[in-house]
Amino acid sequence: MDDVVSRSKKKAFKFLHRTKDLKNPHKHRAIVCIICDRFIIGTEAIRKLTKGQISLHKKRLSVDTYKEDYETTLKPEVIKQYQINGDDFKGMLLSPQSRKYLDRYAACSVCFSGMQSHMATKRTPPKCSIANGFVIGSFPQEIQSTNKDGERVTRNFDYRELTDILKAMSAPVRPYGAVFAFFGGAQQSIRGTY
């Protein structure tokens, strides 16, 4: 029994210590996928992509392709939130929160499989990628509006004021939402929109 417990503890410590900040071993930092901007948590495998592997998919992950596919223009502040420093990834929608390991970037298993070299010629971006409609951005600390006299006014927000309800009310897109309607009777089926 002791052997099972000690092996389980070793395994748990291994997964805990993989979040250590490489620059400061006394701090821990979440591991984020460079392609989809999601946390890689628990025992999920951390895959690694090189600059070359990511650059192969430049067209699939670009701001220009996003604009074409979604027929929308992204605001410069939003584009800036998904840019990584350096010329290698200029114009691509990637997560700046992602961890860099020497010459590789952290990626989740789903995005890693969608970033294989034989998929570089595909038109569509990887399923969960930021470039596949998940450009959400973060809530601005400053909002401009027009008051009742027609004057432009700027409102600065303190992060304590920005509740989840306020953010949800002002967001034009509700990501990860599901709406279902039940129709009883002979068919008795559930239909929904995601």
C-alpha positions in Angstrom: 0.0 0.0 0.0 2.8 2.4 0.9 4.4 1.8 -2.6 1.1 2.9 -4.3 0.9 6.0 -2.2 4.5 7.0 -2.8 4.2 6.5 -6.5 1.0 8.5 -6.6 2.7 11.3 -4.6 5.6 11.3 -7.0 3.3 11.6 -10.0 1.3 14.4 -8.4 4.5 16.3 -7.6 5.6 15.9 -11.2 2.4 17.4 -12.6 2.6 20.2 -9.9 6.2 21.1 -10.7 5.6 21.4 -14.5 3.9 24.7 -13.8 7.1 26.2 -12.3 8.2 29.4 -13.8 11.5 28.8 -15.6 12.8 32.2 -14.6 11.8 32.0 -11.0 11.5 28.4 -9.5 9.6 29.8 -6.5 6.7 30.9 -8.6 4.2 28.8 -10.6 2.6 29.9 -13.8 -0.2 28.3 -15.8 0.7 26.5 -19.0 -1.2 28.0 -21.9 -1.5 26.7 -25.5 0.0 29.1 -28.1 -2.7 28.2 -30.7 -6.0 28.2 -28.7 -5.1 30.3 -25.6 -6.5 27.7 -23.3 -4.9 26.3 -20.1 -3.2 22.9 -20.3 -4.3 21.5 -16.9 -4.0 18.4 -14.8 -2.5 15.4 -16.5 -3.1 16.6 -20.1 0.0 16.2 -22.2 2.0 19.3 -23.1 3.1 19.2 -26.7 5.7 21.5 -28.1 5.7 23.4 -31.5 8.8 25.0 -33.0 8.7 28.4 -34.8 9.1 26.6 -38.1 6.1 24.4 -37.4 3.9 27.4 -36.5 5.2 29.5 -39.4 4.1 26.8 -41.8 0.5 27.6 -40.9 0.9 31.4 -41.1 -1.9 31.7 -43.7 -4.3 29.6 -41.6 -3.6 31.6 -38.4 -3.4 35.1 -39.9 -5.4 38.2 -39.1 -6.1 38.6 -42.9 -7.6 35.1 -43.2 -9.7 35.8 -40.1 -11.0 39.0 -41.7 -11.9 37.2 -44.9 -13.6 34.2 -43.2 -15.6 36.2 -40.7 -16.1 39.3 -42.9 -15.2 41.6 -40.1 -12.4 44.0 -39.2 -10.6 43.4 -35.9 -9.8 46.5 -33.9 -6.1 47.2 -33.5 -6.3 46.8 -29.6 -7.7 43.2 -30.1 -5.1 42.3 -32.7 -2.4 43.6 -30.3 -3.7 41.2 -27.5 -3.0 38.2 -29.8 0.5 39.2 -31.1 3.7 37.6 -30.0 6.8 39.8 -29.9 9.2 39.3 -32.9 8.9 39.2 -36.6 8.5 35.4 -36.9 4.8 35.5 -36.0 3.8 39.0 -37.2 0.2 39.1 -38.4 -0.7 35.8 -36.7 -3.4 35.3 -34.0 -1.4 33.5 -31.2 -1.4 33.5 -27.4 1.3 35.7 -25.8 0.6 33.9 -22.5 2.0 30.7 -23.9 5.2 29.3 -22.3 8.3 29.1 -24.4 10.7 26.2 -23.8 14.1 27.1 -25.4 13.1 27.0 -29.1 9.6 25.5 -28.7 6.2 26.8 -27.6 3.6 24.9 -25.4 0.6 23.5 -27.2 -2.4 21.3 -26.2 -2.9 17.9 -27.9 -5.8 19.0 -30.0 -3.9 22.0 -31.5 -0.7 19.9 -31.9 -2.6 17.4 -34.1 -4.1 20.3 -36.1 -0.7 21.9 -36.7 0.9 18.9 -38.5 2.9 19.7 -41.6 0.5 17.9 -43.9 -2.4 20.2 -42.7 -0.6 23.4 -43.6 -2.3 23.5 -47.0 -5.8 23.4 -45.5 -7.8 26.6 -45.7 -9.4 26.3 -42.3 -7.5 26.9 -39.0 -7.2 24.2 -36.3 -10.5 23.5 -34.6 -10.0 25.3 -31.3 -7.5 27.9 -32.5 -7.9 31.6 -31.7 -8.1 32.2 -35.5 -11.1 29.9 -35.8 -13.5 32.5 -34.4 -12.2 32.6 -30.8 -10.8 36.2 -30.9 -12.5 37.3 -27.8 -9.9 39.7 -26.3 -10.0 41.2 -22.8 -12.3 43.8 -21.5 -10.8 47.3 -21.9 -10.1 49.5 -18.9 -11.2 52.6 -20.9 -14.5 53.0 -22.9 -15.5 55.9 -25.0 -19.1 56.8 -25.4 -21.4 59.7 -26.3 -23.3 61.5 -23.6 -26.8 62.9 -23.9 -25.3 66.3 -25.1 -23.5 64.5 -28.0 -20.1 64.9 -26.5 -17.5 62.1 -26.5 -16.7 61.0 -22.9 -14.2 58.5 -21.7 -14.9 56.2 -18.7 -12.1 54.5 -16.9 -12.9 51.2 -15.1 -11.3 49.8 -12.0 -11.0 46.0 -12.3 -13.2 45.7 -9.1 -16.0 47.3 -11.1 -15.8 44.8 -14.0 -18.0 42.0 -12.8 -18.7 38.9 -14.9 -22.2 40.1 -15.4 -21.1 43.5 -16.8 -18.6 41.8 -19.1 -21.3 39.4 -20.4 -23.8 42.2 -20.9 -21.5 44.3 -23.0 -19.9 41.4 -25.1 -21.2 41.2 -28.7 -20.4 37.5 -28.8 -21.2 34.9 -26.1 -18.6 32.1 -26.7 -19.0 28.6 -25.3 -22.8 29.1 -25.0 -25.5 26.5 -25.6 -29.2 27.1 -26.1 -31.6 24.2 -26.1 -35.3 24.0 -26.7 -37.4 20.9 -25.9 -40.3 20.1 -28.1 -42.5 17.4 -26.6 -45.0 15.2 -28.4 -44.7 12.4 -30.9 -41.1 13.2 -31.8 -39.8 14.2 -28.4 -36.5 15.6 -29.5 -34.0 18.2 -28.2 -32.7 20.7 -30.7 -30.2 23.4 -29.9 -27.8 26.0 -31.1 -24.2 26.2 -30.1 
